[in-house]
Amino acid sequence: MANSTVRLDFTRIYPGAKIGDDTRIGPFSLIGLPPRESREGELKLVIGSNGIVRPFTTIYAGSVIGDHFQTGQGVSIREDNLIGDYVSIGTNTVLEFGNRIGNRVRIHTGCFLEMVTIEDDVFVGPYVVFTDDPHPMNCPKYKGCKGGATVKDLARIGANATILPGVVVGRNSLVGAGSVVTENVPDNTVVVGNPAQVVKHINDLECSLGAFERPYLWEPYLADSSS
């Protein structure tokens, strides 16, 4: 079978966009689009090597993205985003401005983030919403208020959870699906509900298949398994 070729049909790559080796850009994508009140080429966009940007994705100028980056279709990434290596952003997810995302992070389909800090090895399930403004709308001081949430290393957030402004989701914790997180989540705990409450230690979870003594006895979680 012949080697496939990279085609940039119906895609626009703006001046100032730097794309690493072997990164593929899907059709109907806008790469390096200048933000409002910026000129073409005024702000730079860096995307590392060996990435896949799938069709209908828009990535604005003014962000830096690492190697082995992947998007689903229809992703929107605004300016002032810093994204590490081996990060996956799911279909129709929106990254507004000011996010700081570490390495080996999986953000699933349909999520919304603004001014969020996510550390390494974090999983964010489908349709998770991070809020950053406690008194919308048009508060002139909101950027200096609580801001977005912080999600520590190895945390997992279940589908359809809502994370309120300024909340810290602790290291190696688990937020149950559909939870509304209004307060900080301690390290190594499981929280569920609206508002989310601690229900157990992460080591008290059970493997429903019975294949493991308990969940998360695999990489990258093993270092925390005795916490």
C-alpha positions in Angstrom: 0.0 0.0 0.0 1.4 3.4 -0.9 2.3 5.8 1.8 -0.4 8.3 2.6 0.2 12.0 1.9 -0.6 15.0 4.1 -3.1 17.3 2.4 -3.9 20.8 3.5 -7.0 21.2 1.4 -9.3 24.0 2.7 -6.9 24.7 5.6 -5.4 28.1 6.3 -2.1 28.4 8.1 -1.4 32.0 9.1 1.9 33.8 9.2 3.7 33.2 12.5 2.5 29.6 12.9 5.4 27.2 13.4 4.5 23.5 13.0 6.8 20.7 14.0 8.0 17.8 11.8 5.4 15.1 11.0 2.5 17.0 12.5 -0.6 16.5 10.3 -3.2 19.2 9.9 -6.7 18.1 8.8 -8.9 19.9 6.3 -11.1 22.9 7.0 -8.7 24.0 9.9 -7.5 27.5 10.8 -4.0 27.4 12.3 -2.5 30.6 13.8 -5.7 32.7 13.4 -5.0 36.2 14.9 -7.0 37.0 18.0 -9.3 40.0 18.1 -7.3 43.3 17.8 -4.2 41.4 16.6 -2.7 41.5 13.1 -1.6 38.5 11.1 1.8 37.3 12.2 1.9 39.6 15.3 1.5 36.7 17.7 3.3 33.4 17.2 1.8 29.9 17.4 4.0 26.9 18.1 2.8 23.3 17.6 5.4 20.6 18.2 6.2 17.5 16.2 4.3 14.3 15.6 0.9 15.8 16.2 -2.5 15.3 14.7 -4.9 18.2 14.3 -8.2 16.8 13.0 -10.6 18.6 10.6 -12.5 21.8 11.5 -10.1 22.8 14.3 -9.3 26.4 15.0 -6.1 27.2 16.9 -5.4 30.9 17.5 -2.0 32.6 17.5 -0.4 33.2 20.9 -0.2 29.7 22.2 2.5 27.1 22.6 1.7 23.4 22.2 4.1 20.5 22.7 4.9 17.3 20.8 2.6 14.4 20.1 -0.5 16.7 20.4 -3.8 15.4 19.2 -7.2 17.0 18.7 -10.6 15.5 17.8 -12.7 17.3 15.2 -14.0 20.8 15.7 -11.7 21.8 18.6 -11.3 25.5 19.4 -8.1 26.7 21.2 -7.8 30.4 21.9 -4.7 32.5 22.5 -2.6 32.3 25.7 -2.7 28.6 26.1 0.4 26.6 27.2 0.0 22.8 26.5 2.6 20.2 27.2 3.6 16.9 25.4 1.3 13.9 24.7 -1.9 15.9 25.2 -5.2 14.9 23.7 -8.1 17.3 23.3 -11.4 15.7 22.3 -13.9 16.6 19.7 -15.8 19.9 20.1 -13.8 20.9 23.2 -13.2 24.6 23.8 -10.1 25.9 25.4 -10.6 29.6 26.1 -7.7 31.8 27.1 -5.2 31.3 29.9 -5.1 27.6 30.4 -1.9 25.8 31.5 -2.0 22.1 30.7 0.8 19.7 31.6 2.0 16.5 30.0 0.1 13.3 29.2 -3.3 14.9 29.8 -6.5 13.5 28.2 -9.3 16.0 27.9 -12.3 14.3 26.4 -15.2 15.3 24.1 -17.2 18.5 24.6 -15.3 20.1 27.6 -15.0 23.8 28.4 -11.9 25.3 30.1 -10.8 28.9 30.8 -7.9 30.0 33.0 -7.5 26.4 34.2 -4.3 24.8 35.4 -4.0 21.1 34.8 -0.9 19.2 35.9 0.5 16.0 34.5 -1.3 12.7 33.9 -4.8 14.0 34.4 -7.9 12.6 32.8 -10.9 14.8 32.2 -14.1 13.0 31.1 -16.6 14.0 28.4 -18.6 17.2 28.8 -16.8 18.5 31.9 -17.2 22.2 32.5 -14.7 24.4 34.3 -16.0 27.8 35.4 -13.8 30.8 36.2 -16.1 33.7 37.1 -18.1 33.6 40.3 -20.3 36.6 39.4 -21.0 36.7 35.7 -21.3 38.8 33.7 -19.1 41.8 33.0 -17.5 42.1 36.4 -14.5 44.4 35.6 -12.3 42.5 38.2 -13.1 38.9 37.3 -9.6 38.1 35.9 -8.1 39.0 39.3 -10.8 37.1 41.3 -10.8 33.4 41.9 -10.0 32.4 38.4 -10.1 28.9 37.0 -9.6 25.6 38.9 -6.3 23.8 39.5 -6.2 20.1 38.9 -3.2 18.3 40.5 -1.2 15.4 39.1 -3.0 12.1 38.4 -6.5 13.4 39.2 -9.5 12.0 37.3 -12.7 13.9 36.6 -15.8 11.9 35.5 -18.2 12.8 32.7 -20.5 15.8 33.1 -18.9 17.2 36.2 -18.8 20.9 36.9 -15.8 22.5 38.6 -16.4 25.9 40.1 -14.0 28.9 40.1 -10.8 28.6 42.2 -11.3 25.0 43.2 -8.3 22.8 43.7 -8.8 19.2 42.7 -6.2 17.2 44.7 -3.5 14.9 43.5 -4.6 11.4 42.7 -8.2 12.2 43.4 -11.4 11.1 41.6 -14.4 13.3 40.9 -17.5 11.2 40.2 -19.6 11.7 37.1 -22.1 14.5 37.3 -20.6 16.0 40.4 -20.6 19.8 41.1 -17.4 20.6 42.8 -17.7 23.7 45.0 -14.9 23.2 47.5 -11.3 21.9 47.3 -10.9 18.2 46.8 -8.3 16.6 49.2 -5.5 14.4 47.7 -6.3 10.7 47.3 -10.0 11.0 47.8 -13.2 10.2 45.9 -15.9 12.9 45.8 -19.4 12.6 44.4 -22.6 14.6 44.4 -24.0 18.1 44.2 -22.3 19.7 46.0 -19.5 17.1 45.8 -18.6 15.4 49.2 -15.8 13.1 50.1 -17.1 9.5 50.2 -14.0 7.4 50.5 -10.2 7.2 50.1 -9.0 6.3 46.6 -7.6 3.0 47.9 -11.0 2.0 49.1 -12.3 1.7 45.5 -13.1 -1.8 44.2 -12.4 -3.4 40.8 -15.8 -4.4 39.5 -14.3 -7.0 37.2 -12.2 -8.5 40.0 -9.1 -8.4 37.9 -7.2 -6.2 40.4 -7.0 -5.9 44.1 -8.3 -2.4 43.6 -8.3 0.1 40.7 -5.3 2.1 39.7 -2.7 -0.5 40.4 -1.1 0.4 37.1 1.1 3.2 35.7 1.2 6.1 36.2 -0.6 5.6 39.5 1.6 3.0 41.2 3.7 5.6 43.0 0.6 6.8 44.8 -0.9 3.4 45.5 0.3 3.2 49.1 -0.8 6.8 50.0 
